[in-house]
Amino acid sequence: MNFGGVIEEVMTREEFPLEKAREILKDETIAVIGYGVQGPGQACNLRDNGFNVIVGQRQGKTFEKAIKDGWVPGETLFSIEEAADKGTIVMCLLSDAAVMSVWPTLKKYLTPGKALYFSHGFAITWNDRTGCVPAKDIDVIMVAPKGSGTSLRTMFLEGRGLNSSYAVYQDATGKALDRTLALGIGIGSGYLFETTFQREATSDLTGERGSLMGAIQGLLLAQYEVLHLRHSTRQLKSSLSHSCLSSLRRVWTGCTLTALRLHSAVPSTGWVRSTMRSSPLLKSSMLL
């Protein structure tokens, strides 16, 4: 497809039907590692679409959530190690931080011919820092839904599909692309857009940066409104109740603390610091 002069390779469910996906993956055991953000949506959609799926999750509240979703301990729900051992396709749906901590354990179960699947390109793109360097004898693939796991599941139950991007980083078996597309259809994707791990990781971080900037801008606006009210109330102070003034102070303090938390959460990103310091609203509020 031509999008504003950019040619994109797009796969649809008509071109790659569910029956074809089932045939390709009929002998595979799909192990979903991590039942957090993306895990429930992808795992449940695959199960409902008729694929052989198991879940790997540590004991705790998330493990109990998996049980409530119908996964059975010892049958379809296991520890991370057991699931990775049993799976021929290991879907690593852990957070980036968790991937780094679990990787030394996980890689022991990635034996020749298996596929390692991600829904985010971060761990592989910057594997010099994350340590996630896969062996050369496994497939490394990605399907990245363009939305949360909840949205993926909701749209699936409504008979619709959430668009996803896909990529093959390493094809050791000669069937990495078929595995990738079959999984993309299996998890409930609508359209599948070809990308690379690096492009996906970079665009995802850019999106997060935009979201963070939006959040900060929203907080600045809220602070400005409260600041304006605070200055206005100096003339009306005698007619305002003590509780009203206290409420204004609480809102102001809440906005300030939240903005500072956002700022301190990303101390290495200079664009946040420079943007916040250059803001006339923040200068007037004496926040920085």
N, C-alpha and C positions, 0 to 999 in steps of 0.2 A: 504494500500500500504506500501511496505517496502522501506524506503529511507535510504540507508547506514546503515542498521541494526536497524533503528527506525521505528516502526510501526505507521502509521498515518491513522486515520479514514477519508476517503475522500468521499464526496457525489458529484455525477455528475448530469448534467441536464438530462441524459438518465435515471438515477435511480429515479430522482425526477423531473418529467416534469412540464412544466409551467401550464398545465391543472390541475394537482394535486394541485399546489400552489394556483391557482385561486379558486379551490373548497374549500380549507382550509380557505381562507381569504374572501370568498364571502360575509360574513355578517359583516366584519370588516371595520371600517373607519380608514385609516392610516393617522395620522397627522404628517407631517414632520415639526419639529420645528427648524428653522434656515435655511437660504438659502445662506450659505456662501461657504465653501470649498466642503463639501460632499452633501449638500442639493440639489442643482440643478440636479446633476447627478442621485442621488437615486430617487428623486421625479419624474423627467421626465421619467425615465426608468419604474418606477412602473405605472405611468399613461399610458404610451404607451403600457405596457403589460396588460392593462385592469383592473387594481385594482382601488378601490375607495380611492383616495388620495386627501388630502387638505394640504395647507401649512400655517404655522404660522410664521410671521415675523414682526418685528417692522417697522414703517414707516421710509422711507428714501430711499437712492439710491438702497439698496438691495431689498426693497419692489418694487421699480419701475422695477428692473431687473426681478423679478418674474412675473410682469405684462407682460413684453416683451416676456417672455417665455410661455405666454398663460394662466397663472393663473388669475382667475377673482375675484376681490374684492367682498366679500359678498357671493360668491358662492364656490370658491375653494381656496381663499386667505383671511386669517383672521389675527387678532392680535395673538400673542403667547397664550394669555389666552383663546381666543375663540376656537382656533384650538385644544388646549390641552383638553378643555372641550368636544368638539365634538368627538375627536378621541378615539377609543377603543385600538388602538396601537399608542403610542406616541413615535415617533422617535426623540430622542434628538440629533441633529446634530450640536449643538452649540460648540464653542471652550471651552476648559477646564475652562478658566477664566469666560466665559459667563455662563456656567452651574452652577458654584458656586453662581453667582449673581442672576440667575433666579430661582434656585432651590426652595427657600422659596415660590415663587408664583406657580411654576409648580407642586409641590407635592400636592397642594390642589385639583388638578384635576385628580390625579391618584387614582381613586376610585376602589373598589374591582373588580377583574376580568380583569382589563386592563393590557396591557403589556407596559413596559418601555424599549425602545430599544436604544442602543448606537452603535457607530462605533469605539469606543476607550474605553479601560478598565480603564483609569486613574481615573475618578470620583468615580467609585465604589471601585476599588482596594484600594485607599487611602481615603475612605469616612470619616475616622476619622479626616482628615484635610479639605476635601472639603465640608463636611456636607451633602453629598448626600446619605442619609440612607433611602432606600425605605421601604414602609410598607410591611408587610409579606403577604398581600392578593393580591399582583400583581405579574405578571411574570416580570423578569428582564433578558433581552436577549441582544445578540450582534451579528452583522455581520460587519466585518471590512475588506473592500476592500483593497487589497494590492497595492494601487495607489490612485491618486487624483480623485476627483469627475469628473474632466474634462476627465481623461483617461477612467473612468468607462462609461461615456456617449459616448465618441468617439468610443470605442470598441463595445458598444451596437449598435450604428448606423451602424457599419461595419459588424454586424452579429456575432461578437465574444463576449467572456466573460472575464472579469477581475477576477482572482482568489481572494477568500476571506476566512478569517477564521471566525469561528462562535463559540458561547459559550452560555450556559444557566447558569446564576448565581442563579436564583430563579424560581422555578416552582410552582406557587400557584394554577394554574388552571388544571394542568395535560396535557395541550396542548402547553406548552412553546416550546418544541423542534419542533413540527410541525409548529408553528408560525415562529420560527427562520429560519428553512430551506425554508419555503415558501417565506419569505421575502428575503432571500439570493438569491433564484432563481428569484424572482420578480425584484430585483434591477439590475439584469444582471450579476450575478456571473457565472464564468465558472465552476471551481472546488470549493468546499467548504471543508475547513480543520477544524477539530474540535480542539478547544483550550480552554483556561480558560481566564477569565478577567485579572487575574494576569499575566499570561504568555504573553498575547497580550500587556498589558501595559508596561511590562518590556522589551520585544523585541522591541517595538516601540521606547522607550526611548533610547535603545542601538543603534538603527538605527539612531536616531537623533544625538546621540553623535558622531557616525561615520561620519555623514554628516558634523557636525560642525568641527570635526578634519580635514576632507578633505578640508573644506573651509579655515581653518587656515593655513594648510600646503600649499595650493595654494597661499595664500597671502604671506607666508614666501618666497616661491619660487620667486614670483613676486618682492618682496622687494630685494631679493638677486640679481636678474637680474638688477634691477635699480641701486642698490648699486654698482654692478660691473661696470655698464656703467658710473656711476657718478665718480668712481675712475679713470676709463680709460680716461674720458674726461678731467681730469686735465692736461694730457699731450697734449691734442688736443684742449684745451680751446680756444686758439687763432684762431683756424680754424672753430669753431662752432658759429653759430649765437646766439644772445641773446634769440630769440624765442625758439630755440631748447633746450637751457638750462632751460628755464622757463617751457617747457613741461615736461622735466625730473623731475623738482622739483614738479610739480603738480601731476604726477604719483606717485612719492615717498610719498608725503603727503597723497594722496588718499588711498594708501595701508596701511599706518600707521594708519590713522584714522579708516579705516574699521576694521583692526585687533583689535584696541583698543575697538571699539564698540562691536565686538564679545566677547571680553574678559569681558567687563563690563556687558554684557547682561546675563552672567551666573556666577556671582561672587561667588556662593556657590559651584561650581564644581571645586574642587582642581586640578583635572587632567588637566584642561585647563591651570591654572596658572603654574603648575609645568612643563607642556610640553612647554609652551611658554618661560618660564624663562630658561629652560635647552637647548633651541635651540641656537646653535652657530651662526646661521644667525641673530637671534634677538640680541644676545650679541654684535655681530659686528656692528649691526645697531644702538645700544644704544636705542632700543625701550623701554626696561623695565629696 
